Every structure is written in C-alpha cells, then in structure tokens.
Amino acid sequence: MKKLWILGLTVLLALVLACCGGGSSGGSNEVEPDTWYSITSLQQLNGTWKGMYNDSRTIKKWYEDSGDTWTSEDQEIFGDMILRIDVELLFIINASAGTRSGSQKITYTYSGGRINEIWEELRSEITDPGITIDDSKHSTSLTQNFGPEPFSEDDLNVAQINQYGTKVRMRASDLGLEGFAHAYIIFTKES
C-alpha cells in the first residue's frame, strides 16, 4: 500500500513543483482554430487564468510510466485498479508587480480492481490533515494556495498564447510531468 501512496505523492509533488497544470481547453465562442505564438511580454498574461487537467490509467500503467517495476504481488494487491487524477488550477498574474499567485486542487479517484477490499488500508495511510477523503467515491483531494511569488519574463519560454490572448498552452513535459510527453496544458483567461 505504501508503494501506491508514494506513487500518488510523486505525481502530486511533480504537479506542485511545476506549479502549473491544466488540460482541455473547454468551450469557446471563437470561430477560428487556435494559432499559437510565443509570449513576448509578461503583460500578455496579466489577469486570472484557469486550467484543468485529468488523466486516467491503471495503477500498473502509472507504475510503469513512473519507472517502477510492476510485480506479481502488486497485481495481486491492486488487480486492474484505475487511478484518475484531476487537477484544477487558478493563477493570478500581476504583470506590473511581477508576481503570480493562485490555488490548485488535486483529486485522486480509485476505481475497479480490488479497491473495495483495500480502500480502508489505503485510506489509513493518508495522514496529511489537509487531505479530504470521500469514502463514497474512493477519492482524496488536496487544495493548496500559493503566492504571491516572483514571476518574470524568464518564466515565459515554455508557454504560448493564442491569437486572441484568451488561452495559454504549455507542454506537460516542459513542466516536469513525466508520462505526459505529448499532452498540452491549456489555461483559459477568466479576467
């Protein structure tokens, strides 16, 4: 069980260290497909940006993607259990002050496999008082606030902005999220 919890913490740590994330871009009133451009000024990002990201894989696939070896014992414990990760991010960029602040909520939801048999044991290993547990969904959530912290034009080289100035995208691998090499993380401007 500790191996599964450590895997979850590893994914969480990667997301926290990256301090950025997101996923699908959601609906839009824009007619043209997005064209992406380099960000040339911090002023282009001034405002509030919301991003979401999710991924769902078997525990076995998460282990393999993180470089761990899946054993017959792991198979016996977890079976074909699935772990879904949902990340919601809110960033507030203050271009004139050169800062960013915001919040992130990360939810892990376990399903299938042997989750009903091992949920209590898995749950008992969660000791962080900031984590919310939902037994009915077999999920855990953690919300964190950060900032304000320094943010400069040096931080812009991995991001692109669309032609309308309403979306920003970053490649997940540029944020240190292993196993997401081709995924783009999309932020939508809220205000």
Buried (B, 14 or more C-beta within 10 A) or exposed (E): EEBBBEBBEBBBEBBBEBBBBBBEBEEEEEEEEBEBEEBEEBEBBBBBBBBBBBBEBBBBBBBBBBEBEBEEEBBEBBBEBBBBBBBBBBBBBBBEEBBBBBBBBBBBBBBBBBBEEBBEEBBEEBEEEEBEEEEEEBBBBBEBEEBBEEBEBEBBEEBBBBEEEBBBBBBBBBBBBEBBEEBBBBBBBEE
